[in-house]
Amino acid sequence: MATKTISIREDVYNILMSLKKENESFSDVIYKLTKKRKSNLRDYFGVLKDSKAILDIEEDIKKIRESARMRTI
């Protein structure tokens, strides 16, 4: 396998170093960070639970439902 020398900033090196496990190479760390993986919706479950956005959405739903009830009367 061929090797290449690359230049990276020291702060980036420190980040890679913190992610690197004992028996891993930097190539392993970079590969894990850059490989494409399928997104799993479960990864995002609950991310908005404490968000103001979810409260706004709930309020909008209530308004839409109320206006739909008024049109049917």
PyMOL CGO cylinders between C-alpha atoms (Angstrom):
from pymol import cmd
from pymol.cgo import CYLINDER

trace = [
    CYLINDER, 0.00, 0.00, 0.00, 1.29, 3.44, -0.94, 0.3, 1, 1, 1, 1, 1, 1,
    CYLINDER, 1.29, 3.44, -0.94, 1.67, 6.18, 1.62, 0.3, 1, 1, 1, 1, 1, 1,
    CYLINDER, 1.67, 6.18, 1.62, 1.27, 9.92, 1.20, 0.3, 1, 1, 1, 1, 1, 1,
    CYLINDER, 1.27, 9.92, 1.20, 2.49, 12.77, 3.34, 0.3, 1, 1, 1, 1, 1, 1,
    CYLINDER, 2.49, 12.77, 3.34, -0.06, 15.49, 4.08, 0.3, 1, 1, 1, 1, 1, 1,
    CYLINDER, -0.06, 15.49, 4.08, 0.11, 18.72, 6.02, 0.3, 1, 1, 1, 1, 1, 1,
    CYLINDER, 0.11, 18.72, 6.02, -2.54, 19.54, 8.59, 0.3, 1, 1, 1, 1, 1, 1,
    CYLINDER, -2.54, 19.54, 8.59, -2.87, 22.26, 11.17, 0.3, 1, 1, 1, 1, 1, 1,
    CYLINDER, -2.87, 22.26, 11.17, -1.86, 21.42, 14.71, 0.3, 1, 1, 1, 1, 1, 1,
    CYLINDER, -1.86, 21.42, 14.71, -5.43, 21.89, 16.01, 0.3, 1, 1, 1, 1, 1, 1,
    CYLINDER, -5.43, 21.89, 16.01, -6.70, 19.36, 13.46, 0.3, 1, 1, 1, 1, 1, 1,
    CYLINDER, -6.70, 19.36, 13.46, -3.91, 16.96, 14.45, 0.3, 1, 1, 1, 1, 1, 1,
    CYLINDER, -3.91, 16.96, 14.45, -4.99, 17.27, 18.09, 0.3, 1, 1, 1, 1, 1, 1,
    CYLINDER, -4.99, 17.27, 18.09, -8.60, 16.50, 17.17, 0.3, 1, 1, 1, 1, 1, 1,
    CYLINDER, -8.60, 16.50, 17.17, -7.53, 13.41, 15.20, 0.3, 1, 1, 1, 1, 1, 1,
    CYLINDER, -7.53, 13.41, 15.20, -5.28, 12.37, 18.06, 0.3, 1, 1, 1, 1, 1, 1,
    CYLINDER, -5.28, 12.37, 18.06, -8.18, 12.60, 20.52, 0.3, 1, 1, 1, 1, 1, 1,
    CYLINDER, -8.18, 12.60, 20.52, -10.34, 10.42, 18.26, 0.3, 1, 1, 1, 1, 1, 1,
    CYLINDER, -10.34, 10.42, 18.26, -7.63, 7.84, 17.67, 0.3, 1, 1, 1, 1, 1, 1,
    CYLINDER, -7.63, 7.84, 17.67, -7.88, 4.65, 19.69, 0.3, 1, 1, 1, 1, 1, 1,
    CYLINDER, -7.88, 4.65, 19.69, -4.81, 2.82, 20.94, 0.3, 1, 1, 1, 1, 1, 1,
    CYLINDER, -4.81, 2.82, 20.94, -4.52, 0.32, 18.10, 0.3, 1, 1, 1, 1, 1, 1,
    CYLINDER, -4.52, 0.32, 18.10, -5.68, 2.64, 15.30, 0.3, 1, 1, 1, 1, 1, 1,
    CYLINDER, -5.68, 2.64, 15.30, -3.69, 4.51, 12.73, 0.3, 1, 1, 1, 1, 1, 1,
    CYLINDER, -3.69, 4.51, 12.73, -4.47, 8.04, 11.63, 0.3, 1, 1, 1, 1, 1, 1,
    CYLINDER, -4.47, 8.04, 11.63, -5.58, 6.52, 8.33, 0.3, 1, 1, 1, 1, 1, 1,
    CYLINDER, -5.58, 6.52, 8.33, -8.16, 4.45, 10.22, 0.3, 1, 1, 1, 1, 1, 1,
    CYLINDER, -8.16, 4.45, 10.22, -9.49, 7.56, 11.98, 0.3, 1, 1, 1, 1, 1, 1,
    CYLINDER, -9.49, 7.56, 11.98, -9.70, 9.60, 8.78, 0.3, 1, 1, 1, 1, 1, 1,
    CYLINDER, -9.70, 9.60, 8.78, -11.39, 6.72, 6.98, 0.3, 1, 1, 1, 1, 1, 1,
    CYLINDER, -11.39, 6.72, 6.98, -14.03, 6.38, 9.70, 0.3, 1, 1, 1, 1, 1, 1,
    CYLINDER, -14.03, 6.38, 9.70, -14.71, 10.12, 9.58, 0.3, 1, 1, 1, 1, 1, 1,
    CYLINDER, -14.71, 10.12, 9.58, -15.02, 10.29, 5.80, 0.3, 1, 1, 1, 1, 1, 1,
    CYLINDER, -15.02, 10.29, 5.80, -16.73, 7.06, 4.78, 0.3, 1, 1, 1, 1, 1, 1,
    CYLINDER, -16.73, 7.06, 4.78, -20.33, 7.46, 3.79, 0.3, 1, 1, 1, 1, 1, 1,
    CYLINDER, -20.33, 7.46, 3.79, -22.85, 5.67, 5.89, 0.3, 1, 1, 1, 1, 1, 1,
    CYLINDER, -22.85, 5.67, 5.89, -26.56, 5.42, 5.51, 0.3, 1, 1, 1, 1, 1, 1,
    CYLINDER, -26.56, 5.42, 5.51, -28.42, 7.74, 7.83, 0.3, 1, 1, 1, 1, 1, 1,
    CYLINDER, -28.42, 7.74, 7.83, -30.65, 6.07, 10.32, 0.3, 1, 1, 1, 1, 1, 1,
    CYLINDER, -30.65, 6.07, 10.32, -33.73, 8.02, 11.36, 0.3, 1, 1, 1, 1, 1, 1,
    CYLINDER, -33.73, 8.02, 11.36, -33.30, 6.66, 14.87, 0.3, 1, 1, 1, 1, 1, 1,
    CYLINDER, -33.30, 6.66, 14.87, -30.14, 8.77, 15.16, 0.3, 1, 1, 1, 1, 1, 1,
    CYLINDER, -30.14, 8.77, 15.16, -32.35, 11.86, 15.10, 0.3, 1, 1, 1, 1, 1, 1,
    CYLINDER, -32.35, 11.86, 15.10, -35.14, 10.66, 17.37, 0.3, 1, 1, 1, 1, 1, 1,
    CYLINDER, -35.14, 10.66, 17.37, -35.80, 13.18, 20.13, 0.3, 1, 1, 1, 1, 1, 1,
    CYLINDER, -35.80, 13.18, 20.13, -33.39, 15.88, 18.97, 0.3, 1, 1, 1, 1, 1, 1,
    CYLINDER, -33.39, 15.88, 18.97, -36.14, 18.52, 19.03, 0.3, 1, 1, 1, 1, 1, 1,
    CYLINDER, -36.14, 18.52, 19.03, -37.75, 17.51, 22.31, 0.3, 1, 1, 1, 1, 1, 1,
    CYLINDER, -37.75, 17.51, 22.31, -36.44, 20.57, 24.18, 0.3, 1, 1, 1, 1, 1, 1,
    CYLINDER, -36.44, 20.57, 24.18, -36.59, 22.92, 21.20, 0.3, 1, 1, 1, 1, 1, 1,
    CYLINDER, -36.59, 22.92, 21.20, -38.78, 25.99, 20.89, 0.3, 1, 1, 1, 1, 1, 1,
    CYLINDER, -38.78, 25.99, 20.89, -39.37, 24.91, 17.27, 0.3, 1, 1, 1, 1, 1, 1,
    CYLINDER, -39.37, 24.91, 17.27, -41.40, 21.90, 18.38, 0.3, 1, 1, 1, 1, 1, 1,
    CYLINDER, -41.40, 21.90, 18.38, -43.60, 24.14, 20.54, 0.3, 1, 1, 1, 1, 1, 1,
    CYLINDER, -43.60, 24.14, 20.54, -44.17, 26.44, 17.55, 0.3, 1, 1, 1, 1, 1, 1,
    CYLINDER, -44.17, 26.44, 17.55, -45.10, 23.47, 15.37, 0.3, 1, 1, 1, 1, 1, 1,
    CYLINDER, -45.10, 23.47, 15.37, -47.56, 22.19, 17.97, 0.3, 1, 1, 1, 1, 1, 1,
    CYLINDER, -47.56, 22.19, 17.97, -49.15, 25.63, 18.20, 0.3, 1, 1, 1, 1, 1, 1,
    CYLINDER, -49.15, 25.63, 18.20, -49.48, 25.82, 14.40, 0.3, 1, 1, 1, 1, 1, 1,
    CYLINDER, -49.48, 25.82, 14.40, -51.14, 22.40, 14.33, 0.3, 1, 1, 1, 1, 1, 1,
    CYLINDER, -51.14, 22.40, 14.33, -53.66, 23.51, 16.96, 0.3, 1, 1, 1, 1, 1, 1,
    CYLINDER, -53.66, 23.51, 16.96, -54.49, 26.63, 14.91, 0.3, 1, 1, 1, 1, 1, 1,
    CYLINDER, -54.49, 26.63, 14.91, -54.92, 24.59, 11.71, 0.3, 1, 1, 1, 1, 1, 1,
    CYLINDER, -54.92, 24.59, 11.71, -57.19, 22.09, 13.43, 0.3, 1, 1, 1, 1, 1, 1,
    CYLINDER, -57.19, 22.09, 13.43, -59.28, 24.86, 15.00, 0.3, 1, 1, 1, 1, 1, 1,
    CYLINDER, -59.28, 24.86, 15.00, -59.70, 26.65, 11.68, 0.3, 1, 1, 1, 1, 1, 1,
    CYLINDER, -59.70, 26.65, 11.68, -60.73, 23.36, 10.04, 0.3, 1, 1, 1, 1, 1, 1,
    CYLINDER, -60.73, 23.36, 10.04, -63.40, 22.85, 12.74, 0.3, 1, 1, 1, 1, 1, 1,
    CYLINDER, -63.40, 22.85, 12.74, -64.76, 26.36, 12.19, 0.3, 1, 1, 1, 1, 1, 1,
    CYLINDER, -64.76, 26.36, 12.19, -65.11, 25.77, 8.42, 0.3, 1, 1, 1, 1, 1, 1,
    CYLINDER, -65.11, 25.77, 8.42, -67.20, 22.64, 8.96, 0.3, 1, 1, 1, 1, 1, 1,
    CYLINDER, -67.20, 22.64, 8.96, -69.71, 24.41, 11.20, 0.3, 1, 1, 1, 1, 1, 1,
]
cmd.load_cgo(trace, "trace")
